[in-house]
Amino acid sequence: MKEQRVVVGTGPVSFDEIVAVARGGAGVELGADARVAVARSREVIEKLAVADLPYYGVSTGFGALATRHIPAERRAGL
């Protein structure tokens, strides 16, 4: 019997797909459209990470630490 797989893309996931994973043990696979979207997002974040201007959560802390500047050499850890 072939293992059921749910392909997660950039669109919504159906109720049946959620149940198939949560209760039926279906595997999850990232769709091609989602991989492209992740790659594009990474390009944006990499550009922001080297920018001089602060960007929330990229070159600053989060929440109460949002005004805290993170030095460029420590941003990869963030």
C-alpha positions in Angstrom: 0.0 0.0 0.0 1.3 3.4 -1.0 2.0 5.8 1.9 -0.4 8.8 1.8 1.4 12.2 1.5 0.1 15.7 1.8 1.8 18.3 -0.3 1.9 21.7 1.4 2.1 24.6 -1.0 1.5 28.3 -0.7 -2.3 27.9 -0.6 -4.5 26.7 2.2 -4.4 23.2 3.6 -7.7 21.4 3.7 -9.4 19.9 6.8 -9.1 16.5 5.2 -5.3 17.0 4.7 -4.9 18.0 8.3 -6.8 14.9 9.5 -4.7 12.7 7.2 -1.5 13.9 8.8 -2.7 14.2 12.4 -4.8 11.0 12.6 -3.8 9.0 9.6 0.0 9.4 9.8 0.3 10.8 6.3 3.7 12.2 5.4 4.1 15.9 4.6 6.0 17.2 1.6 6.8 20.8 0.7 5.5 21.6 -2.7 7.5 23.2 -5.5 5.6 26.5 -5.2 6.4 26.7 -1.5 10.1 25.9 -2.1 10.2 28.8 -4.6 8.5 31.1 -2.1 10.9 30.1 0.7 13.9 30.8 -1.6 12.5 34.3 -2.5 11.9 35.1 1.2 15.4 34.0 2.1 16.8 36.4 -0.6 14.9 39.3 1.0 16.0 38.5 4.5 19.6 38.1 3.5 19.5 41.6 1.9 17.9 43.0 5.0 20.5 41.3 7.3 23.4 43.2 5.8 21.5 46.6 5.5 22.5 49.5 7.7 18.9 50.3 8.6 17.4 48.3 11.4 14.7 45.7 10.5 12.5 44.2 13.2 13.6 40.6 14.0 16.4 40.7 11.4 18.8 43.3 12.8 16.9 44.0 16.1 15.6 41.8 18.9 11.9 40.8 19.2 9.2 42.2 21.4 10.6 44.2 24.3 14.0 43.9 22.7 12.9 45.4 19.4 15.0 48.5 20.0 18.1 46.5 20.6 20.5 46.5 17.7 22.1 43.1 16.8 25.6 43.4 15.4 26.0 42.1 11.9 28.3 39.3 13.0 25.7 38.0 15.4 22.6 38.2 13.1 23.0 34.6 11.7 22.4 33.4 15.2 19.3 35.4 15.5 
